[in-house]
Every structure is written in structure tokens, then in C-alpha cells.
Amino acid sequence: MRAFSLLILAWMSLLVVLPVIRCKDQRELSEGNLLVVTVATKETDGFRRFMRSARHFNYTIKVLGRGEPWKGGDYMTAPGGGQKVRLLKAGLQEIKEEDKVVLFIDSYDVVFASGPKELLKKFQQTRHKVVFSAETLIWPDRHLEDKHPHFREGKRFLGSGGFIGYVPNLKEMVADWTGEDNDSDQLFFTKIYINPEKRKSINITLDNRCRMFQNLHGSLDEVVLKFEDGQVRARNVLYDTLPVIVHGNGPTKLQINYLSNYIPTVWTFETGCSVCLEDLRPLSGLKESEYPLVVIGIFIQQPTPFVSVFFESLLKLEYPKNQLKLFIYNQEQHHEVEVSSFLKDHGKEYQDVKVIGPEENMDRVASRNLGLDMCRQDKDCEYFFSMDIEVVLKNKDTLKILIEQNEPIIAPMITREGRLWTNFWGALSADGYYARSEDYVDIVQGRRVGVWNVPYLAKVYLVKASLLHEELSDNDLFSSGTLDLDMAFCHNARNKGVFMYVTNMHTFGRMLSTENYQMSHLHNDLWQIFENPKDWEERYIHENYTKIMRDKLIETPCPDVYWFPLFSDIGCDHIVQEMENFGQWSGGRNTDTRIQGGYENVPTIDIHMTQINYEKEWQKLLLDYIAPITETMYPGYYTKCISYLNFVVRYKPDEQPLLTPHHDASTFTINVALNSKEIDYQGGGCRFIRYNCSVEAPRKGWALMHPGRLTHYHEGLRTTAGTRYIAVSFVDP
């Protein structure tokens, strides 16, 4: 009986002690127990991104291999990475704390999505001493597939890019490493894992449901962004887990770049971009001589409209010109006039100018490489700013904004008017061409604003000169197989681990369409009203046209006669010069084969728009810019601005000085003064006889609009000196 009582007491003692032992064994690890160890032989853009995410969550990082040459091979295409195991083995020997937990992780293609507390909790929940990341695909030896343990659910294969464990167990695991630096770390760890004795001895398992580690290779369809409560996580939808670490292993570098535009809380719907104002290079307060020297590369590769406007925008850049050098490549003889004119008037304002003209017959790829080389060989050059001629920069601070953003390669987002076409791609297809990322439209339309890591950019971008001496020191960066030169440049930058960014934090401008640009006229830009309507308007429509209604700029010099600004001075000049260049003025006779019926009752010396193939463009002008004014000033009248007679009239004292009283064959008439009284001619004007009211000082670019029939019998007043030009349309005949 006494023995039985002693047995009962012993069991009761065990019941008390066992929970204590279990609690002690499973006590929550503190964040101080965790050390993150990574290998980084050089500080790349990917490494800086990794460190930023680590700092965000207050991880303690130990970096191995700094300054050491990388000999671990290129394991994007072949096994490698043994150098990491050698460095880890040596690094573990320095750690004496037995209860220390080490997370060994890649860094160039990794971001943290959550902090140490969550990581340690999930690690402890596995009840193992070492936990490796898991993969869908087996690599590098497929023949070992059958030797991997099976799981009821989840991924079977080990990934060596990330694992976590207690120091004693990790030391045991790497103790037998004697391999070369370019041997496969993946194969080394895989052979340990598939060995049942070693797996049990070291106590290894896999994070097979991606609770801690998310390897992207082979799992892209499983991963989505999860936005919630001001946080951004990667969510594995297959296992409904939120990984702590996201790894763009293998060929998934572009995908980790995309995810890291958001993770960890880089951009959220609540805060927008949280890192866009970090690590800037401020220029404010600098003296002009202290601004970084920039070489601007300007590339004219095809016939392009509004080249003179490009150079006007270049002049307006808010940047000291004595800190700018120009490299101008012009392949088009047609644009020699604009280039020469710009250099003649302003070339001496810049520190230096180098021009490659069409006579040198240099190909496009060579010109791009030569432009970069101009910066590379200049010890004072800090940036190369590449601009294609079709870029329309409207933001005069563009260059300063890009420099201050302090990224390796950065482009201002520019768009094509009215379209989703921009100078960047958010993703690439499997064959390296355009693919639309999920956020592309939101970025283009400004619903998401920030600085975005992208795989491709073109047309206009800024490159740090330091890259040209290091990662991008190759003299031919614009060739790569069958890729065009922009794709080749981006391909070469990506392969060197250089990040490229586009910013839409400001409005920068747009790009021109060069399609259907004809060079058969004197002023070919006049014909761009369809292809580039915004640029055409800015060039040729009067600066006050858009203020007509708001500021009540429409004047009424005579009853039912309305007077308003329409054309810019340049617009007027180009129309006149185009007509004089054509030169086939009518003789001012009644017989006129150009019109239906062949007879003109009130002839003028003129050239019809049809003669210079400008009829469609002029009709669009009437519909877009005249119809809204007509419908406002003549309430209840709606017009499609149909006009079969649009022409430019020339008045000269010794040719045709005036026009006799007449009605117009129109519902209403448009009469635009194309040059200036007292400067270009004397006299002239229009008199409305019924009202005895004259407009004798027509303003250049201003349009008179008046009824054509019945009420507004009128005459053209005598031009007494010089030459007067007017553009006339008989609308709704």
C-alpha cells in the first residue's frame, strides 16, 4: 500500500514538472535571439533594397563577403553558390551563443514582408531546428526527385536561398563542406536533406506551405499582393499564407522587382509612396558651379514634327547651361536647318557641343554608344541625360527632379496624348517584349503615383555616370541579338543587376507620334493636326483662344460680327509662307476652273487649301475651333462647319488692292488676318455697308465671323502699301 502511494506521488510530480519543461522548451524566442546573415560581395541595387526592407522591420543583419570577388558562378544558368556555404561555415564559428537563431538568406533578390517576431513565431511552430524554404521545381539534379520526402500538402523540394535554424544545428549541417566556391550550394543542402539520418540528426524540415519563405520560381501564379490596413504583403493564394520573406529566385527577378514596388509598405493606397523622398540628392542652395555636370544626348533618328519646339524646350530647362554639354546625333538631312539654327543662336551658351550629322553616316547603335562614351570619358561628367527628338518636355525642372531622385537610371513618365502609350513597360513577355503589368494603367492615369522599378524604359532617361565606369562599362550597351537598341540597353542593364525606375510624381510632358509625317511641304508641322493635335494647338492656335469664353475676349465691332483670337503669330507666318512657297496664285479673273461651275462672281487673287492638300486639316480646324464659337454666339444654330471654299487671299496695291461690295456664298464666313497692319501693309480692312461699320485695324491671328448672306453686304477696303494676307472660309453654303 505504501509503495502504491509512493507511485501515485511520483506520477503527480511528473505531471507538475512536464508542463514546466515543455513551457521552457517552447518559450517564445525574443527578437534579440535572431541574427540575419547574408552574403553580398558588392553593394548592388538589389542589396540596397534588401537592406531597406530589413531596416524597416529592425532586423539585425550580418553581411559576409564584402569586398571579396564573387567566385560562386552564375547560378541563373548553371549551379553555383558554394562560396556562400564557405562564408557561412566560417561566419558560424564566430557565433558562440547556443540559443542564437540564424536566418541565412540571399539578399540581391529578396525583400522582407514582415518582422522578426512573426518569423520566429512561425519558426517555432514547425517544432524543428532547421527550416529551409521550399520550391515547386527540383534543381539542379532532377534524378533526386524520388528521394525527397512526401508531404500531405505543399512543396516537396528544398530551396537553398533561405533557411533558418539554431546555431548548433547549422554548424553541424555545414561541418562537412569542403567544396569549391563554384560548386552548387543547392545540391549540397539537398543531399543532406534527402539523407534520412542527417535530416533527423540535424532536425530539418521544409517550409512547404510558404508560411515563412516564398520562392517565386515556379510559383508566380500563387502569389498576389494583399493590401490591408496600410500594409502590403505577398499572399500565397494556394495555401492562404502570408510569407515573411519573398525571394525572386532564378528567372523571377522582374517579378520581385514588381512586388518590391509595394512590399514592405513601399506604396499603399492610404499613404502613397513612403520611400520616394528618401535618399535624395538635393540641388537647392547650390551655386551654379556646384551643379553636377550633365551630358545631354539628343537623338534625331527619323523625320519628326516640331523639332524647333524641342530645342525651345531644351533652352527652357532650369539648369545652369555652363554645367551642360550637348551630344547631338542627327540622321535626317531634313532637320539640319533646325539643328544649325539652334546651335548658331545658342550653342555657345553650353560648356561644349558635339554634333554627328547625316554626312557622317553613323548608324543608330554606334551613335548611342558614342553619346554614353562622351560622358564616360569626361572625368567631370556625373550624369548622361538621353533624349529622343520626339520627346516634348513641358516641365522645365525635369532634369533637376531626376537628379534629385538619386536613382541609378530613372525616366520621367511621358505619354502619348489620348493613349495609354508611354515610355516604360511595367512587365515583359516571356520573349522579352511588352507585357502589361497589373498596375500599368493606374500608373499611367495617375491613380498610383510614385517611383517605380520597371524592366524597360526609353525615349528619355537619366543615367548615373558611375554606372558607366562600373556595371555598364561595356562599350556596346545598345546591341543584343535581335533586340532593338532601347530593348538591348535595358536588357544589358537588367543583366548587370542595375535597377531602372520611372517616376510619375510630376507631370513631365508627352511624346510625339512620328507616324505619317510627310516632308513634302515647307512647313510640314502644319499638317499635324490629326497625328499630334495637342502639339499642333500649342504651336499654331493663339495663346488666348482657350480664354475666349472665360475672359470674354470676343469683341463685337459691328452688329452680329464677332472678333476673336484664333492663330498664333507662327501659325499665321507658316500659312503665308506655305502659300508663297506654293506660288500658284490665281489671276483674279471670273473664270475659275477650281470651283464648281467654273465661274467666280467676285474673284480674288488666292490659293485654295485644296491646292496644297490642306483641305482635311482646315476642315478639322473649323470643326474644333470655329464651331464652338459659332454655336455660342449664334444661339440655336448648330453647325458641322461644312465648307467647300477655303482659301488665302493676297492684296497688293499693284495687283488686287481691294474687293468690291458683295455677299458671301455661306451661312457664315470666317476671315482671319494673317499679317499685321502698319508693319506688313497699310490700309485694308472690311466694311459692312448696311451698318456703315468698318474693321480697319484687323489684328494678326484674329478671326472675324459674320453672316454671309442677306444682312452683311460687305467690301474689302483698299490696301495702299505692302502685302495683306487673309484666310477665308465660306461655311455651311
Secondary structure, 3 states (H helix, E strand, C coil): CHHHHHHHHHHHHHHHHHHHHHHHHCCCCCHHHEEEEEECCCCCHHHHHHHHHHHHCCCCEEEECCCCCCCCCCCCCCCCEHHHHHHHHHHHHCCCCCCCEEEEECCCCEEECCCHHHHHHHHHHCCCCEEEEEECCCCCCHHHHHHCCCCCCCCCEEEEEEEEEEHHHHHHHHCCCCCCCCCEHHHHHHHHHCCHHHHHHHCEEEECCCCCEEECCCCHHHEEEEEECCEEEEEECCCCECCCEEECCCCCHHHHHHHCCCCCCCEECCCEECCCCCCCCCCCCCCHHHCCEEEEEEEECCCCCCHHHHHHHHHHCCCCHHHEEEEEEECCHHHHHHHHHHHHHHHHHCCEEEEECHHHCCCHHHHHHHHHHHHHCCCCEEEEEEEECCEEECCCCHHHHHHHHCCCEEEECCECCCCCCECEECEECCCCCEECCCCHHHHHCCCCCCEEEECEECCEEEEEHHHHHCCCCCCCCCCCCCCCHHHHHHHHHHHCCCCEEEECCCCCEEECCCCCCCCCCCCHHHHCCCCCHHHHHHHHECCCHHHCCCCCCCEEEECCEEEEECECHHHHHHHHHHHHHHCCCCCCCCECCCCCCCECCCCCCEEEHHHHCCHHHHHHHHHHHHHHHHHHHCCCCCCCCCCCEEEEEEEECCCECCEEEECCCCCEEEEEECCCECCCEEECCEEEHHHCEEECCCCCCEEEEEECCCCCCEEECCEEEECEEEEEEEECC
